[in-house]
Amino acid sequence: MGSTSDKISGKANEIAGKTKRAVGRATDDPDMQAKGDVQEAKGKGQVAAGKVKDKLKVAVDRL
């Protein structure tokens, strides 16, 4: 996956995770809240990976 697709997928997972967490709170469903937290964390990791790929590309391009 490229850096842009990592960041896009990450943001999508963050949004989906926040939505799941909110639905879990609204319906008093701790499992849904936990799934939302996990998905949001996964998304943040994907965004971070995309940013690292961008920085690595810039560093390699400078060589």
All heavy atoms as TSV, in Angstrom:
chain	resi	resn	atom	element	x	y	z
A	1	MET	N	N	0.837	-1.183	0.000
A	1	MET	CA	C	0.000	0.000	0.000
A	1	MET	C	C	0.879	1.243	0.000
A	1	MET	O	O	1.890	1.285	0.678
A	1	MET	CB	C	-0.847	-0.012	1.272
A	1	MET	CG	C	-2.310	-0.064	1.046
A	1	MET	SD	S	-3.195	0.068	2.609
A	1	MET	CE	C	-4.663	-0.724	2.071
A	2	GLY	N	N	0.455	2.237	-0.727
A	2	GLY	CA	C	1.191	3.488	-0.746
A	2	GLY	C	C	0.842	4.352	0.453
A	2	GLY	O	O	-0.104	4.075	1.194
A	3	SER	N	N	1.610	5.400	0.628
A	3	SER	CA	C	1.393	6.255	1.793
A	3	SER	C	C	0.011	6.918	1.769
A	3	SER	O	O	-0.653	7.010	2.801
A	3	SER	CB	C	2.487	7.307	1.888
A	3	SER	OG	O	2.440	8.182	0.778
A	4	THR	N	N	-0.419	7.335	0.597
A	4	THR	CA	C	-1.729	7.993	0.502
A	4	THR	C	C	-2.854	7.027	0.822
A	4	THR	O	O	-3.778	7.363	1.574
A	4	THR	CB	C	-1.933	8.600	-0.901
A	4	THR	OG1	O	-0.878	9.536	-1.140
A	4	THR	CG2	C	-3.263	9.303	-1.006
A	5	SER	N	N	-2.780	5.815	0.282
A	5	SER	CA	C	-3.843	4.843	0.557
A	5	SER	C	C	-3.833	4.423	2.020
A	5	SER	O	O	-4.890	4.172	2.605
A	5	SER	CB	C	-3.742	3.633	-0.368
A	5	SER	OG	O	-2.502	2.990	-0.220
A	6	ASP	N	N	-2.640	4.363	2.643
A	6	ASP	CA	C	-2.571	4.081	4.085
A	6	ASP	C	C	-3.297	5.160	4.878
A	6	ASP	O	O	-4.070	4.873	5.797
A	6	ASP	CB	C	-1.120	4.012	4.571
A	6	ASP	CG	C	-0.428	2.713	4.236
A	6	ASP	OD1	O	-1.124	1.719	3.949
A	6	ASP	OD2	O	0.819	2.679	4.275
A	7	LYS	N	N	-3.032	6.414	4.520
A	7	LYS	CA	C	-3.647	7.523	5.251
A	7	LYS	C	C	-5.162	7.568	5.036
A	7	LYS	O	O	-5.909	7.817	5.984
A	7	LYS	CB	C	-2.989	8.844	4.867
A	7	LYS	CG	C	-1.558	8.947	5.377
A	7	LYS	CD	C	-0.968	10.317	5.160
A	7	LYS	CE	C	-0.314	10.409	3.832
A	7	LYS	NZ	N	0.384	11.675	3.593
A	8	ILE	N	N	-5.599	7.292	3.811
A	8	ILE	CA	C	-7.042	7.295	3.539
A	8	ILE	C	C	-7.733	6.159	4.292
A	8	ILE	O	O	-8.759	6.370	4.941
A	8	ILE	CB	C	-7.309	7.202	2.020
A	8	ILE	CG1	C	-6.870	8.495	1.341
A	8	ILE	CG2	C	-8.783	6.908	1.748
A	8	ILE	CD1	C	-6.845	8.414	-0.177
A	9	SER	N	N	-7.161	4.956	4.215
A	9	SER	CA	C	-7.738	3.816	4.936
A	9	SER	C	C	-7.736	4.079	6.440
A	9	SER	O	O	-8.686	3.729	7.142
A	9	SER	CB	C	-6.940	2.541	4.653
A	9	SER	OG	O	-7.041	2.173	3.304
A	10	GLY	N	N	-6.659	4.687	6.912
A	10	GLY	CA	C	-6.559	5.003	8.329
A	10	GLY	C	C	-7.635	5.960	8.789
A	10	GLY	O	O	-8.279	5.756	9.826
A	11	LYS	N	N	-7.844	7.011	8.023
A	11	LYS	CA	C	-8.891	7.979	8.385
A	11	LYS	C	C	-10.267	7.332	8.359
A	11	LYS	O	O	-11.104	7.588	9.226
A	11	LYS	CB	C	-8.863	9.203	7.451
A	11	LYS	CG	C	-7.728	10.142	7.725
A	11	LYS	CD	C	-7.853	10.770	9.100
A	11	LYS	CE	C	-6.723	11.730	9.379
A	11	LYS	NZ	N	-6.812	12.304	10.724
A	12	ALA	N	N	-10.487	6.454	7.365
A	12	ALA	CA	C	-11.776	5.751	7.288
A	12	ALA	C	C	-11.973	4.868	8.520
A	12	ALA	O	O	-13.066	4.821	9.100
A	12	ALA	CB	C	-11.851	4.913	6.015
A	13	ASN	N	N	-10.919	4.178	8.939
A	13	ASN	CA	C	-11.021	3.340	10.124
A	13	ASN	C	C	-11.207	4.174	11.394
A	13	ASN	O	O	-11.942	3.769	12.302
A	13	ASN	CB	C	-9.793	2.431	10.260
A	13	ASN	CG	C	-9.932	1.159	9.484
A	13	ASN	OD1	O	-10.978	0.517	9.477
A	13	ASN	ND2	N	-8.869	0.759	8.806
A	14	GLU	N	N	-10.557	5.315	11.452
A	14	GLU	CA	C	-10.745	6.191	12.613
A	14	GLU	C	C	-12.209	6.636	12.717
A	14	GLU	O	O	-12.804	6.590	13.795
A	14	GLU	CB	C	-9.856	7.434	12.511
A	14	GLU	CG	C	-8.417	7.189	12.863
A	14	GLU	CD	C	-7.620	8.472	12.841
A	14	GLU	OE1	O	-8.011	9.447	13.514
A	14	GLU	OE2	O	-6.588	8.496	12.138
A	15	ILE	N	N	-12.770	7.055	11.606
A	15	ILE	CA	C	-14.163	7.526	11.593
A	15	ILE	C	C	-15.117	6.387	11.947
A	15	ILE	O	O	-16.026	6.554	12.758
A	15	ILE	CB	C	-14.514	8.147	10.231
A	15	ILE	CG1	C	-13.737	9.456	10.047
A	15	ILE	CG2	C	-16.015	8.384	10.103
A	15	ILE	CD1	C	-13.752	9.989	8.639
A	16	ALA	N	N	-14.887	5.216	11.344
A	16	ALA	CA	C	-15.742	4.064	11.634
A	16	ALA	C	C	-15.631	3.671	13.105
A	16	ALA	O	O	-16.630	3.333	13.748
A	16	ALA	CB	C	-15.369	2.889	10.735
A	17	GLY	N	N	-14.424	3.724	13.639
A	17	GLY	CA	C	-14.223	3.393	15.044
A	17	GLY	C	C	-14.931	4.362	15.974
A	17	GLY	O	O	-15.568	3.962	16.956
A	18	LYS	N	N	-14.841	5.646	15.672
A	18	LYS	CA	C	-15.527	6.647	16.487
A	18	LYS	C	C	-17.041	6.452	16.427
A	18	LYS	O	O	-17.734	6.603	17.439
A	18	LYS	CB	C	-15.161	8.060	16.018
A	18	LYS	CG	C	-13.751	8.443	16.374
A	18	LYS	CD	C	-13.397	9.820	15.852
A	18	LYS	CE	C	-11.952	10.144	16.179
A	18	LYS	NZ	N	-11.552	11.477	15.754
A	19	THR	N	N	-17.524	6.089	15.238
A	19	THR	CA	C	-18.961	5.848	15.079
A	19	THR	C	C	-19.397	4.639	15.898
A	19	THR	O	O	-20.408	4.688	16.609
A	19	THR	CB	C	-19.305	5.641	13.592
A	19	THR	OG1	O	-18.894	6.807	12.867
A	19	THR	CG2	C	-20.782	5.397	13.395
A	20	LYS	N	N	-18.628	3.554	15.800
A	20	LYS	CA	C	-18.955	2.350	16.582
A	20	LYS	C	C	-18.944	2.652	18.076
A	20	LYS	O	O	-19.803	2.183	18.818
A	20	LYS	CB	C	-17.955	1.226	16.287
A	20	LYS	CG	C	-18.200	0.507	15.000
A	20	LYS	CD	C	-17.205	-0.630	14.827
A	20	LYS	CE	C	-17.370	-1.298	13.485
A	20	LYS	NZ	N	-16.378	-2.369	13.293
A	21	ARG	N	N	-17.947	3.407	18.513
A	21	ARG	CA	C	-17.860	3.740	19.937
A	21	ARG	C	C	-19.078	4.552	20.369
A	21	ARG	O	O	-19.677	4.293	21.424
A	21	ARG	CB	C	-16.574	4.498	20.228
A	21	ARG	CG	C	-16.377	4.718	21.723
A	21	ARG	CD	C	-15.068	5.383	22.057
A	21	ARG	NE	N	-14.938	6.646	21.363
A	21	ARG	CZ	C	-13.839	7.041	20.750
A	21	ARG	NH1	N	-12.782	6.276	20.716
A	21	ARG	NH2	N	-13.798	8.216	20.168
A	22	ALA	N	N	-19.482	5.516	19.549
A	22	ALA	CA	C	-20.650	6.337	19.881
A	22	ALA	C	C	-21.926	5.496	19.917
A	22	ALA	O	O	-22.762	5.658	20.817
A	22	ALA	CB	C	-20.798	7.471	18.881
A	23	VAL	N	N	-22.075	4.591	18.958
A	23	VAL	CA	C	-23.253	3.709	18.942
A	23	VAL	C	C	-23.231	2.811	20.180
A	23	VAL	O	O	-24.261	2.593	20.822
A	23	VAL	CB	C	-23.295	2.866	17.647
A	23	VAL	CG1	C	-24.343	1.772	17.734
A	23	VAL	CG2	C	-23.571	3.764	16.446
A	24	GLY	N	N	-22.056	2.316	20.524
A	24	GLY	CA	C	-21.934	1.479	21.713
A	24	GLY	C	C	-22.318	2.220	22.980
A	24	GLY	O	O	-22.981	1.666	23.859
A	25	ARG	N	N	-21.914	3.468	23.078
A	25	ARG	CA	C	-22.304	4.280	24.242
A	25	ARG	C	C	-23.809	4.516	24.258
A	25	ARG	O	O	-24.458	4.415	25.294
A	25	ARG	CB	C	-21.583	5.611	24.232
A	25	ARG	CG	C	-20.151	5.525	24.638
A	25	ARG	CD	C	-19.519	6.899	24.707
A	25	ARG	NE	N	-18.093	6.768	24.955
A	25	ARG	CZ	C	-17.190	7.631	24.574
A	25	ARG	NH1	N	-17.549	8.719	23.913
A	25	ARG	NH2	N	-15.923	7.446	24.845
A	26	ALA	N	N	-24.350	4.846	23.094
A	26	ALA	CA	C	-25.779	5.162	23.010
A	26	ALA	C	C	-26.648	3.952	23.319
A	26	ALA	O	O	-27.733	4.092	23.885
A	26	ALA	CB	C	-26.124	5.705	21.624
A	27	THR	N	N	-26.170	2.771	22.945
A	27	THR	CA	C	-26.954	1.547	23.164
A	27	THR	C	C	-26.489	0.775	24.395
A	27	THR	O	O	-26.978	-0.320	24.650
A	27	THR	CB	C	-26.870	0.625	21.934
A	27	THR	OG1	O	-25.499	0.260	21.710
A	27	THR	CG2	C	-27.455	1.299	20.709
A	28	ASP	N	N	-25.562	1.351	25.146
A	28	ASP	CA	C	-25.006	0.716	26.346
A	28	ASP	C	C	-24.448	-0.671	26.009
A	28	ASP	O	O	-24.746	-1.657	26.674
A	28	ASP	CB	C	-26.059	0.641	27.457
A	28	ASP	CG	C	-25.414	0.371	28.817
A	28	ASP	OD1	O	-24.246	0.779	29.007
A	28	ASP	OD2	O	-26.064	-0.255	29.670
A	29	ASP	N	N	-23.644	-0.718	24.953
A	29	ASP	CA	C	-23.043	-1.966	24.477
A	29	ASP	C	C	-21.516	-1.860	24.604
A	29	ASP	O	O	-20.849	-1.322	23.727
A	29	ASP	CB	C	-23.444	-2.200	23.017
A	29	ASP	CG	C	-22.939	-3.512	22.453
A	29	ASP	OD1	O	-22.103	-4.176	23.109
A	29	ASP	OD2	O	-23.380	-3.871	21.348
A	30	PRO	N	N	-20.958	-2.380	25.708
A	30	PRO	CA	C	-19.511	-2.250	25.917
A	30	PRO	C	C	-18.681	-2.964	24.845
A	30	PRO	O	O	-17.570	-2.531	24.532
A	30	PRO	CB	C	-19.267	-2.855	27.294
A	30	PRO	CG	C	-20.521	-3.509	27.708
A	30	PRO	CD	C	-21.624	-3.028	26.816
A	31	ASP	N	N	-19.199	-4.052	24.280
A	31	ASP	CA	C	-18.460	-4.736	23.214
A	31	ASP	C	C	-18.318	-3.849	21.984
A	31	ASP	O	O	-17.257	-3.791	21.361
A	31	ASP	CB	C	-19.153	-6.047	22.822
A	31	ASP	CG	C	-19.020	-7.131	23.878
A	31	ASP	OD1	O	-18.049	-7.064	24.678
A	31	ASP	OD2	O	-19.876	-8.031	23.907
A	32	MET	N	N	-19.383	-3.160	21.622
A	32	MET	CA	C	-19.343	-2.258	20.476
A	32	MET	C	C	-18.384	-1.105	20.748
A	32	MET	O	O	-17.628	-0.698	19.868
A	32	MET	CB	C	-20.741	-1.729	20.155
A	32	MET	CG	C	-20.788	-0.787	18.968
A	32	MET	SD	S	-20.429	-1.561	17.393
A	32	MET	CE	C	-21.989	-2.324	17.058
A	33	GLN	N	N	-18.401	-0.597	21.968
A	33	GLN	CA	C	-17.474	0.478	22.329
A	33	GLN	C	C	-16.032	0.007	22.177
A	33	GLN	O	O	-15.191	0.710	21.620
A	33	GLN	CB	C	-17.708	0.924	23.772
A	33	GLN	CG	C	-18.976	1.704	23.984
A	33	GLN	CD	C	-19.145	2.114	25.439
A	33	GLN	OE1	O	-18.163	2.407	26.122
A	33	GLN	NE2	N	-20.364	2.137	25.915
A	34	ALA	N	N	-15.755	-1.201	22.653
A	34	ALA	CA	C	-14.399	-1.749	22.573
A	34	ALA	C	C	-13.979	-1.958	21.118
A	34	ALA	O	O	-12.840	-1.652	20.741
A	34	ALA	CB	C	-14.317	-3.060	23.345
A	35	LYS	N	N	-14.893	-2.477	20.304
A	35	LYS	CA	C	-14.585	-2.664	18.885
A	35	LYS	C	C	-14.286	-1.325	18.220
A	35	LYS	O	O	-13.390	-1.221	17.377
A	35	LYS	CB	C	-15.741	-3.356	18.173
A	35	LYS	CG	C	-15.866	-4.818	18.509
A	35	LYS	CD	C	-17.063	-5.451	17.814
A	35	LYS	CE	C	-17.239	-6.895	18.247
A	35	LYS	NZ	N	-18.435	-7.513	17.645
A	36	GLY	N	N	-15.015	-0.306	18.608
A	36	GLY	CA	C	-14.772	1.030	18.075
A	36	GLY	C	C	-13.410	1.559	18.479
A	36	GLY	O	O	-12.687	2.139	17.659
A	37	ASP	N	N	-13.037	1.335	19.736
A	37	ASP	CA	C	-11.724	1.771	20.206
A	37	ASP	C	C	-10.610	1.078	19.430
A	37	ASP	O	O	-9.632	1.707	19.024
A	37	ASP	CB	C	-11.569	1.482	21.703
A	37	ASP	CG	C	-12.428	2.378	22.578
A	37	ASP	OD1	O	-12.831	3.465	22.117
A	37	ASP	OD2	O	-12.691	1.980	23.732
A	38	VAL	N	N	-10.767	-0.231	19.213
A	38	VAL	CA	C	-9.757	-1.001	18.479
A	38	VAL	C	C	-9.656	-0.511	17.039
A	38	VAL	O	O	-8.558	-0.315	16.508
A	38	VAL	CB	C	-10.077	-2.517	18.530
A	38	VAL	CG1	C	-9.209	-3.289	17.566
A	38	VAL	CG2	C	-9.921	-3.045	19.946
A	39	GLN	N	N	-10.794	-0.292	16.397
A	39	GLN	CA	C	-10.777	0.145	14.998
A	39	GLN	C	C	-10.185	1.540	14.874
A	39	GLN	O	O	-9.432	1.823	13.935
A	39	GLN	CB	C	-12.177	0.102	14.391
A	39	GLN	CG	C	-12.160	0.321	12.896
A	39	GLN	CD	C	-13.469	-0.030	12.218
A	39	GLN	OE1	O	-14.449	-0.376	12.876
A	39	GLN	NE2	N	-13.491	0.058	10.908
A	40	GLU	N	N	-10.489	2.402	15.822
A	40	GLU	CA	C	-9.924	3.746	15.784
A	40	GLU	C	C	-8.405	3.699	15.955
A	40	GLU	O	O	-7.660	4.385	15.250
A	40	GLU	CB	C	-10.546	4.632	16.862
A	40	GLU	CG	C	-10.057	6.061	16.799
A	40	GLU	CD	C	-10.690	6.970	17.838
A	40	GLU	OE1	O	-11.527	6.509	18.635
A	40	GLU	OE2	O	-10.340	8.152	17.829
A	41	ALA	N	N	-7.938	2.858	16.869
A	41	ALA	CA	C	-6.496	2.712	17.082
A	41	ALA	C	C	-5.821	2.157	15.826
A	41	ALA	O	O	-4.723	2.597	15.451
A	41	ALA	CB	C	-6.232	1.802	18.271
A	42	LYS	N	N	-6.468	1.193	15.179
A	42	LYS	CA	C	-5.937	0.644	13.934
A	42	LYS	C	C	-5.801	1.760	12.895
A	42	LYS	O	O	-4.788	1.854	12.202
A	42	LYS	CB	C	-6.866	-0.451	13.401
A	42	LYS	CG	C	-6.450	-1.012	12.064
A	42	LYS	CD	C	-7.469	-2.025	11.553
A	42	LYS	CE	C	-7.130	-2.487	10.150
A	42	LYS	NZ	N	-8.130	-3.404	9.602
A	43	GLY	N	N	-6.818	2.601	12.805
A	43	GLY	CA	C	-6.785	3.707	11.858
A	43	GLY	C	C	-5.655	4.675	12.146
A	43	GLY	O	O	-4.958	5.131	11.234
A	44	LYS	N	N	-5.440	4.979	13.417
A	44	LYS	CA	C	-4.352	5.892	13.780
A	44	LYS	C	C	-3.006	5.287	13.407
A	44	LYS	O	O	-2.100	5.995	12.960
A	44	LYS	CB	C	-4.412	6.219	15.264
A	44	LYS	CG	C	-5.559	7.146	15.601
A	44	LYS	CD	C	-5.606	7.510	17.062
A	44	LYS	CE	C	-6.785	8.445	17.299
A	44	LYS	NZ	N	-6.836	8.950	18.654
A	45	GLY	N	N	-2.890	3.963	13.566
A	45	GLY	CA	C	-1.667	3.282	13.160
A	45	GLY	C	C	-1.442	3.356	11.658
A	45	GLY	O	O	-0.313	3.553	11.196
A	46	GLN	N	N	-2.510	3.194	10.899
A	46	GLN	CA	C	-2.402	3.279	9.445
A	46	GLN	C	C	-1.989	4.678	9.001
A	46	GLN	O	O	-1.157	4.831	8.098
A	46	GLN	CB	C	-3.730	2.903	8.786
A	46	GLN	CG	C	-4.039	1.427	8.848
A	46	GLN	CD	C	-5.439	1.119	8.336
A	46	GLN	OE1	O	-6.410	1.752	8.745
A	46	GLN	NE2	N	-5.529	0.142	7.457
A	47	VAL	N	N	-2.563	5.680	9.613
A	47	VAL	CA	C	-2.203	7.058	9.274
A	47	VAL	C	C	-0.729	7.302	9.605
A	47	VAL	O	O	0.011	7.883	8.804
A	47	VAL	CB	C	-3.112	8.074	10.009
A	47	VAL	CG1	C	-2.588	9.492	9.847
A	47	VAL	CG2	C	-4.539	7.976	9.499
A	48	ALA	N	N	-0.298	6.814	10.769
A	48	ALA	CA	C	1.100	6.975	11.160
A	48	ALA	C	C	2.022	6.260	10.177
A	48	ALA	O	O	3.072	6.797	9.804
A	48	ALA	CB	C	1.308	6.449	12.576
A	49	ALA	N	N	1.644	5.068	9.752
A	49	ALA	CA	C	2.459	4.325	8.783
A	49	ALA	C	C	2.561	5.106	7.471
A	49	ALA	O	O	3.638	5.153	6.858
A	49	ALA	CB	C	1.856	2.947	8.535
A	50	GLY	N	N	1.474	5.705	7.037
A	50	GLY	CA	C	1.499	6.512	5.823
A	50	GLY	C	C	2.435	7.699	5.945
A	50	GLY	O	O	3.172	8.026	5.009
A	51	LYS	N	N	2.440	8.329	7.115
A	51	LYS	CA	C	3.321	9.469	7.335
A	51	LYS	C	C	4.787	9.035	7.335
A	51	LYS	O	O	5.654	9.730	6.801
A	51	LYS	CB	C	2.963	10.180	8.643
A	51	LYS	CG	C	1.650	10.930	8.563
A	51	LYS	CD	C	1.309	11.600	9.884
A	51	LYS	CE	C	-0.026	12.331	9.794
A	51	LYS	NZ	N	-0.371	12.983	11.071
A	52	VAL	N	N	5.065	7.881	7.935
A	52	VAL	CA	C	6.432	7.355	7.950
A	52	VAL	C	C	6.889	7.061	6.523
A	52	VAL	O	O	8.016	7.384	6.145
A	52	VAL	CB	C	6.530	6.090	8.839
A	52	VAL	CG1	C	7.850	5.375	8.633
A	52	VAL	CG2	C	6.346	6.456	10.304
A	53	LYS	N	N	6.021	6.455	5.727
A	53	LYS	CA	C	6.371	6.179	4.325
A	53	LYS	C	C	6.690	7.465	3.576
A	53	LYS	O	O	7.631	7.511	2.780
A	53	LYS	CB	C	5.229	5.440	3.623
A	53	LYS	CG	C	5.116	3.991	4.026
A	53	LYS	CD	C	3.971	3.317	3.280
A	53	LYS	CE	C	3.796	1.879	3.694
A	53	LYS	NZ	N	2.672	1.229	2.981
A	54	ASP	N	N	5.912	8.519	3.837
A	54	ASP	CA	C	6.181	9.808	3.201
A	54	ASP	C	C	7.572	10.316	3.576
A	54	ASP	O	O	8.340	10.765	2.722
A	54	ASP	CB	C	5.144	10.855	3.611
A	54	ASP	CG	C	3.817	10.713	2.891
A	54	ASP	OD1	O	3.773	10.042	1.837
A	54	ASP	OD2	O	2.824	11.276	3.392
A	55	LYS	N	N	7.904	10.241	4.862
A	55	LYS	CA	C	9.202	10.742	5.334
A	55	LYS	C	C	10.351	9.910	4.774
A	55	LYS	O	O	11.400	10.454	4.420
A	55	LYS	CB	C	9.234	10.775	6.850
A	55	LYS	CG	C	8.341	11.855	7.420
A	55	LYS	CD	C	8.421	11.954	8.909
A	55	LYS	CE	C	7.365	12.933	9.373
A	55	LYS	NZ	N	7.899	14.011	10.155
A	56	LEU	N	N	10.145	8.599	4.702
A	56	LEU	CA	C	11.182	7.732	4.136
A	56	LEU	C	C	11.402	8.045	2.657
A	56	LEU	O	O	12.536	8.080	2.187
A	56	LEU	CB	C	10.812	6.262	4.295
A	56	LEU	CG	C	10.965	5.676	5.694
A	56	LEU	CD1	C	10.407	4.257	5.738
A	56	LEU	CD2	C	12.421	5.683	6.117
A	57	LYS	N	N	10.330	8.297	1.949
A	57	LYS	CA	C	10.442	8.628	0.527
A	57	LYS	C	C	11.222	9.923	0.342
A	57	LYS	O	O	12.094	10.011	-0.514
A	57	LYS	CB	C	9.071	8.738	-0.128
A	57	LYS	CG	C	9.151	9.005	-1.624
A	57	LYS	CD	C	7.793	9.153	-2.248
A	57	LYS	CE	C	7.809	9.396	-3.729
A	57	LYS	NZ	N	8.849	10.212	-4.283
A	58	VAL	N	N	10.925	10.905	1.166
A	58	VAL	CA	C	11.643	12.188	1.077
A	58	VAL	C	C	13.126	11.965	1.371
A	58	VAL	O	O	13.999	12.498	0.669
A	58	VAL	CB	C	11.025	13.221	2.057
A	58	VAL	CG1	C	11.926	14.439	2.193
A	58	VAL	CG2	C	9.640	13.617	1.594
A	59	ALA	N	N	13.411	11.147	2.391
A	59	ALA	CA	C	14.820	10.892	2.755
A	59	ALA	C	C	15.546	10.159	1.627
A	59	ALA	O	O	16.692	10.489	1.292
A	59	ALA	CB	C	14.877	10.087	4.042
A	60	VAL	N	N	14.902	9.174	1.028
A	60	VAL	CA	C	15.522	8.426	-0.063
A	60	VAL	C	C	15.704	9.323	-1.285
A	60	VAL	O	O	16.746	9.250	-1.963
A	60	VAL	CB	C	14.667	7.178	-0.413
A	60	VAL	CG1	C	15.127	6.561	-1.707
A	60	VAL	CG2	C	14.731	6.169	0.721
A	61	ASP	N	N	14.740	10.167	-1.554
A	61	ASP	CA	C	14.842	11.068	-2.710
A	61	ASP	C	C	16.006	12.057	-2.562
A	61	ASP	O	O	16.565	12.522	-3.545
A	61	ASP	CB	C	13.543	11.836	-2.919
A	61	ASP	CG	C	12.427	10.957	-3.462
A	61	ASP	OD1	O	12.728	9.832	-3.928
A	61	ASP	OD2	O	11.260	11.383	-3.408
A	62	ARG	N	N	16.376	12.364	-1.337
A	62	ARG	CA	C	17.478	13.295	-1.095
A	62	ARG	C	C	18.838	12.654	-1.365
A	62	ARG	O	O	19.820	13.345	-1.550
A	62	ARG	CB	C	17.445	13.806	0.339
A	62	ARG	CG	C	16.341	14.786	0.594
A	62	ARG	CD	C	16.420	15.321	1.989
A	62	ARG	NE	N	15.297	16.205	2.266
A	62	ARG	CZ	C	14.913	16.566	3.454
A	62	ARG	NH1	N	15.557	16.126	4.523
A	62	ARG	NH2	N	13.886	17.367	3.619
A	63	LEU	N	N	18.881	11.334	-1.346
A	63	LEU	CA	C	20.166	10.646	-1.532
A	63	LEU	C	C	20.649	10.710	-2.922
A	63	LEU	O	O	20.486	10.889	-3.898
A	63	LEU	CB	C	20.052	9.176	-1.115
A	63	LEU	CG	C	19.780	8.944	0.355
A	63	LEU	CD1	C	19.587	7.448	0.610
A	63	LEU	CD2	C	20.927	9.456	1.203
